[in-house]
Amino acid sequence: ILIFYNPKSSTDRKTLAIAQGLSKNVKTYEFGRSTITTTMWHQLLDMLDVQPKDMINKAHPYYQENLRGREFDRESWFNILRNAPYLIKAPIVVSGNKAIICHSSTDVLKLQQGKAA
């Protein structure tokens, strides 16, 4: 299991704890600390079948003040994800070729149930 998460978020930490309960082999990537390349973002978002903009927390003050209403191409959104990881709205968990966005900490259980989107 791979988990991409914000260690400052209690929900993200709970998601990590549940993932660690599912598998002894959990590799973590902390938003803002671990290097998540543009290629990795491409792969993750392709697995999730979402656009980079869909990963952004649009309620975040930085988004509201600096990004709201502006149009960016796909590569620019990838750069925003890489350079402003605090804008990412939820952890991403990957198991094999399945990935899910964990809006709640228990969403990670969907991987084990084979219901990943």
C-alpha positions in Angstrom: 0.0 0.0 0.0 1.2 3.5 -0.9 -0.3 6.4 0.9 0.1 10.1 -0.1 -1.1 12.2 2.8 -0.7 15.4 5.0 0.8 14.4 8.3 -0.6 17.6 9.9 -4.2 16.5 9.2 -5.8 14.2 11.9 -8.0 12.6 9.3 -5.0 11.8 7.1 -3.2 10.3 10.1 -6.2 8.2 10.9 -6.3 7.0 7.3 -2.6 6.1 7.6 -3.3 4.1 10.8 -6.1 2.2 9.2 -3.9 1.4 6.1 -1.2 0.2 8.4 -3.7 -2.1 10.0 -4.5 -3.6 6.6 -0.9 -4.2 5.6 2.5 -4.5 7.1 3.9 -3.0 3.9 2.8 0.6 3.8 5.0 3.2 2.1 4.2 6.8 2.9 4.6 10.0 0.9 4.0 13.1 3.0 2.6 16.1 1.0 5.2 18.8 1.2 8.0 16.6 2.5 8.3 13.7 0.1 9.1 14.4 -3.6 6.1 13.5 -5.7 7.1 14.0 -9.3 4.9 15.2 -12.1 5.1 11.7 -13.5 3.9 10.2 -10.2 1.0 12.7 -10.2 0.1 11.8 -13.8 0.0 8.1 -12.8 -2.0 8.7 -9.6 -4.6 10.9 -11.3 -4.9 8.5 -14.2 -5.6 5.7 -11.8 -8.2 7.9 -10.0 -9.6 9.1 -13.3 -9.6 12.7 -12.1 -8.1 16.0 -13.2 -5.4 17.8 -11.1 -7.9 20.6 -10.3 -10.2 18.0 -8.8 -7.6 17.3 -6.0 -7.6 20.9 -4.9 -9.3 22.1 -1.7 -11.2 25.0 -3.1 -12.2 26.2 0.3 -8.5 26.8 1.3 -7.8 30.5 1.7 -4.8 30.4 -0.8 -7.1 29.0 -3.5 -9.7 31.6 -2.8 -7.3 34.5 -2.9 -5.0 33.4 -5.7 -6.5 30.7 -7.9 -10.3 30.9 -7.8 -11.7 31.9 -11.2 -8.4 31.5 -13.0 -7.9 29.0 -15.8 -4.8 26.8 -15.9 -3.8 24.0 -18.3 -3.3 20.5 -17.0 0.5 20.9 -16.6 0.1 24.1 -14.6 -2.3 22.3 -12.2 0.3 19.5 -11.8 2.8 22.2 -10.9 0.3 23.7 -8.3 -0.1 20.2 -6.8 3.7 19.7 -6.6 4.5 23.2 -5.3 1.5 23.8 -3.0 0.7 20.4 -1.5 -1.2 22.0 1.4 -4.0 22.6 -1.2 -4.6 18.8 -1.7 -8.0 18.0 -0.2 -7.6 14.4 0.8 -5.1 11.5 1.1 -4.6 9.1 -1.8 -4.1 5.4 -1.2 -2.8 3.0 -3.8 -2.9 -0.8 -3.6 -1.7 -2.6 -6.7 -3.4 -1.0 -9.7 -6.2 0.6 -7.7 -6.2 4.0 -6.1 -8.8 5.9 -4.1 -9.2 9.4 -2.6 -9.9 9.0 1.0 -12.4 11.7 1.9 -12.9 10.0 5.2 -10.4 7.8 7.1 -12.4 4.6 6.6 -12.5 5.0 2.8 -9.2 3.1 2.8 -11.1 0.0 3.6 -12.6 0.1 0.1 -9.3 -1.1 -1.2 -9.6 -4.3 0.8 -13.2 -4.8 -0.3 -12.2 -4.4 -3.9 -14.4 -1.4 -4.4 -11.7 1.1 -5.3 -12.8 3.7 -7.9 
